[in-house]
Amino acid sequence: WKMTGEFFEMVCGYDLSVIHQAYFSDEEEYQNCLAVAESNNLHMATVALTAPDDILLSRFRERVEKVKATGENMAIKDKATFLDVISKRSFVPHGTMMFDTSLIPVGTIADEVEEMI
């Protein structure tokens, strides 16, 4: 949180709308982020995008195949590492809007988030 928090605090000081992709490890990290937003008179809304693990694994396999075909690079290419990463769920604050991306189209999610902010 130290580096991310310092960067988030700096950006909040510019009085801009901020979309911050944060994966909070615990309540304390979330509260730190919330305190930075509030100290800059900013509203912080949290949104979580989810999908069942089998869908996530299918999407992962598709990305690996695409990377292999195009010669691009990606950080995680093996199934075991990917499964380990998704098993470590991040902290989701109470009241967070949750969207299952396997059921809800991206455009609908974007519209609902836009209404919220």
C-alpha positions in Angstrom: 0.0 0.0 0.0 2.9 2.4 0.7 3.8 3.2 -3.0 0.3 2.8 -4.3 -1.1 4.9 -1.4 1.4 7.7 -2.0 0.6 7.8 -5.7 -3.1 7.7 -5.0 -2.8 10.5 -2.5 -0.8 12.6 -5.0 -3.3 12.0 -7.8 -6.3 12.9 -5.5 -4.6 16.2 -4.8 -5.2 17.3 -8.4 -9.0 17.5 -7.9 -9.7 15.1 -10.7 -12.1 12.1 -11.0 -9.9 9.1 -10.3 -10.5 5.5 -11.3 -8.2 3.5 -9.1 -7.8 -0.3 -9.6 -7.2 -1.4 -6.1 -7.1 -4.9 -4.7 -7.3 -4.3 -0.9 -5.7 -7.0 1.1 -7.6 -6.1 4.2 -9.9 -3.6 5.9 -6.9 -1.4 6.9 -5.8 -0.9 3.3 -9.3 0.0 2.3 -9.6 2.5 5.2 -6.3 4.1 4.3 -7.5 4.6 0.7 -10.9 5.9 1.9 -9.1 8.4 4.3 -7.0 9.7 1.4 -10.1 10.3 -0.7 -12.0 11.9 2.1 -9.1 14.2 3.0 -9.2 15.5 -0.6 -13.0 15.9 -0.5 -13.5 13.1 -3.0 -16.3 10.5 -3.0 -15.0 6.9 -3.2 -17.2 4.3 -4.7 -16.1 0.6 -4.9 -17.0 -1.8 -7.6 -16.0 -5.5 -7.9 -16.0 -7.5 -11.1 -16.3 -11.2 -10.6 -16.9 -14.4 -12.5 -16.9 -18.1 -11.6 -13.5 -19.7 -11.4 -14.2 -21.9 -14.4 -15.0 -18.9 -16.5 -11.9 -17.1 -15.3 -9.8 -20.2 -16.2 -11.4 -20.4 -19.7 -10.6 -16.7 -20.3 -7.0 -17.2 -19.0 -6.5 -20.1 -21.5 -7.9 -18.0 -24.4 -5.4 -15.2 -23.5 -2.5 -17.6 -23.3 -3.4 -19.0 -26.7 -3.6 -15.5 -28.1 -0.2 -14.6 -26.6 1.4 -17.7 -28.1 -0.1 -17.0 -31.5 0.9 -13.3 -31.6 4.3 -13.6 -29.8 3.2 -11.1 -27.2 4.1 -11.5 -23.6 2.1 -11.9 -20.4 3.3 -12.3 -16.8 1.5 -15.5 -15.9 1.3 -18.3 -18.5 0.8 -21.5 -16.5 -2.4 -22.8 -15.1 -1.1 -23.6 -11.6 0.1 -20.0 -11.0 -3.1 -18.6 -12.3 -5.2 -20.7 -10.0 -3.0 -19.8 -7.1 -3.5 -16.1 -7.9 -7.3 -16.3 -8.1 -7.5 -18.3 -4.9 -6.2 -15.3 -3.0 -9.3 -13.1 -3.0 -9.0 -9.4 -2.1 -10.9 -7.7 0.6 -14.3 -6.4 -0.7 -15.7 -3.5 1.4 -19.3 -3.7 2.6 -21.6 -2.0 0.2 -19.4 -2.7 -2.9 -21.4 -3.0 -6.1 -20.7 -6.5 -7.5 -20.9 -7.5 -11.2 -20.6 -11.0 -12.5 -18.9 -10.5 -15.9 -20.0 -13.9 -17.0 -23.7 -12.8 -16.8 -23.7 -9.1 -17.3 -22.5 -7.4 -20.6 -19.6 -5.0 -20.2 -21.7 -2.1 -21.6 -24.4 -2.6 -18.9 -21.7 -2.7 -16.2 -20.2 0.5 -17.5 -23.6 2.2 -17.6 -24.4 1.2 -14.0 -21.0 2.4 -12.8 -21.4 5.7 -14.7 -24.8 6.2 -13.0 -23.2 5.5 -9.6 -20.5 8.1 -10.0 
